[in-house]
Amino acid sequence: MIGVTRNLTFALGAAVLLLVVTWIACQGGLAPVMPIKYLAMWAAIASALPVLAIYWAGALGYGGLLQRIMVATTYRDAVTAAGLGLWAMLMSAWLLAWAGLLNQYVAWALPGVGAAIWASRTLRVRLRNSGYAVPGSVATLLAWLLPGAGVGLMLVGATCPPGTIWRTEALGYDVLSYHLQIPREWLAAGAMTPLEHNVYSFLPGLFEAGYLHLSAMRGSVHGAIFACQLLHVSTALLAACAIGSAVRRLGGTTGAAVAGASLLVVPWVMITSSLAYNEMAMLALAAVAFSQVYAEKPSGPVVGLLCAGSTLCKLTAGPMLAVPIGVMLLLRRQWRAAALAAVVGSAALCPYFARNVMWTGNPVFPFAAQTLGKGYWNDELVARWQRGVGLAEAQTDGRIESLYRQWLTNTGYGAIGGQRVPIEVRNIARFDQEGGFPILLAAAAVAAGLALRRRNRAGLYESGFRGRGVIVQMAVMLAMQLVFWLSATHMQSRFLLPTLLPTLMVLGIGMEELIRIAGPQRKWVGPFGGVVLVTLLWIVSLNTLFSQTMRTFDEPTQQSVNVPPWLLVDSLEDFSFHPINELPPQSRVYIVADNSHLLYIDRPMIYHSAFDPSLLGGIIRDAGGPRNLDPRQVNQTLRDLGVTHVWVHRQELKRLHETYGYDSDVTQQSLDRLIDSGWLPVRSFSPSVTLYQLPRE
């Protein structure tokens, strides 16, 4: 009874903290500014809860069944069940969508059956070891309270419409152009289909299948936007629980709470989790697999299945998470588990390979296009893709300097302070302040130093706090991740999110060593240090939230200012409007070089990503090319395709030509000739954005 009362008290305290944090983040401080928007934020969350509740109940049902099959009875826990269940839900939706069977009835039935399984089993059996709500009053208090700091910021960000927040991510450009736009097109087609105008549809898209699933349940992607963003928030919570579970399995309780909570206040985690991205799903599945590595009897099939799922969420997880986790099993001499993980993981990737072979002949298209098959691309498009997503050909500074800027002293990983820097045209996904003091990484370095003080005989294979083994293992994992990032990516800061897994493991281990060194008389030192760290990271994230909203022109001051969060939360109908939607319903628009708000256009349209063939470019070449262009033929061909209007973004066209590349015949000069042939300007939205109406015959 005492334990129940204590936990209820902690839960009440956690609820109060969450309310306070969300209030501060929404209102910009303690003083009320627009309280009605605070209530609207909670109303938006409440409207998404039924879908999310049945989704996760279904995941726990399926995950519990898988865990009974794959994990020894004495090592079952809710975190592993949730990870396996998330994989089962995502993979089922992916396969059903590919088969064209994911309609609204099936979308509800899938989690409904799982929820029934979970409910019936919960009435009979109580799962052991939550993996994060750890025993001990201090550790449990931290486990209840600390996560609220990060979750509150995530909830505010997740109830802001895509396109209004996170300027370092181009205001959610990827959400609007493919993370949700592709599920929208799949939902309209009634199946997961290849989209030769959007190359991102050929990526695995496992978590995008989850967005498609929620959208099918709600009847549209637009109606599920907040639910999708909140689903991503929930996967960040699962990742935090899994990291805490891994630390706890090594003997740490307070360290488990601090490590898990610290994840949730890292600025990059706040940013990505509150967008309909896939990074947190990648990290959650990998973290659950990683927690198995340090179980007394690791389950190789669970590790393989979840590592494959992480990779299918985001392909960089393969070399940055799946392979290092396999190496961790080998370093622990878990030969059988490592072999089973490799076999099961490889098998779990096969549906993705098979789908892409059927679509393009290349199992990993658009990657390895030069060797395994170009699909619908030509050599120029293959080269353009390599320029866009491969190792950057020309860096403004060296690779080690990029690591320093993009990771070690980056605001996204908890660095405080720094200097203003200009944003590169090619690399717009950068914070405009770099070179700060790395709070999180410095704390992890201190933690590593504390843990390395202990000597032991087992050395590298030690799996507890009695020695240096786990620290060495985490160093190996981190080194593998950094080498891949430096040698095989275009070195974006966000791509280093997998490094949080070993970093937070080291932090948790060092926290426990600090508590041991302090001794019984000063046992408050460790928890106090954890609270200070989480608080500092929360301040950095809160400042990031306020400084990363969309900007508007303030007439009284004649300056560009950030739109405050209280004007953005639960404002989808206000900010999802697109001027194209004012056109008559029978209109069809050709989009030239502007995919920034595709998700909000509800008129028929033709568009293509920067890496795909340009329909207009082909039409121009058929009409004599730029030098001998016959504008009337171009206009007639567009009309034959049903096009009535053309949306032109000149500045974006210029940027793409100067960076990744664009169709060489679709230039400002060729567009000017077409415009002069009688294109009627309907409306200009800036000096570089104009909507034109095609001339009648």
Buried (B, 14 or more C-beta within 10 A) or exposed (E): EEEEEBBEEBEEBBEEBBBBBBBBBBBBEEEEBBEEBBEBBBEBBEBBEEBBEBBBBBBBBBBBBBBEEBBEEEBBBBBBBBBBBBBBBBBBBBBBBBEEEBEEEBBBEBBBEBBEBBEEBBEEEEBEBBBBBBEEEBBBBBBBBBBBBBBBBBBBBBBBBBBBBBBBBBBBBBBBBBBBBBBBBBBEEEBBBBBBBBBBBBBBBBBBBBBBBBBBBBEEBBBBBBBBBBBBBBBBBBBBBBBBBBBBBBBBBBBBBBBBBBBBBBBBBBBBBBBBBBBBBBBBBBBBBBBBBBBEEBBBBBBBBBBBBBBBBBBBBBBBBBBBBBBBBEBBEBEEBBBBBBEBBEEBBEBBBEBBBEBBEBBBBBBEBEEBBBBBBEEEBBBBBBBBBEBBEEBEEEBEEBBBBBBBBBBBBBBBEBEEEEEEEBBBBBBBBBBBEBBBBBBBBBBBEBBBEBEEEEEBBBBBBBBBBBBBBBBBBBEBBBEBBBEEBBBBBBBBBBBBBBBBBBBBBBBBBBBEEBEEEEBEBBBEBBBEBBEBBBBBBBBBBBBBBBEEEEEEEEEEEBBBBBBBBBBBEEBBEBBBEEBEEEBBBBBBBBBBBBBBBEBBBBBBBBBBBBBBBBBBBEBEEBEEBBBBBBBBBBBEEEBBBBBBBBEBBBBBBEBBBBBEBBBEEBBEBBBEBBBEEBEEEEEBBBBBBBBEE
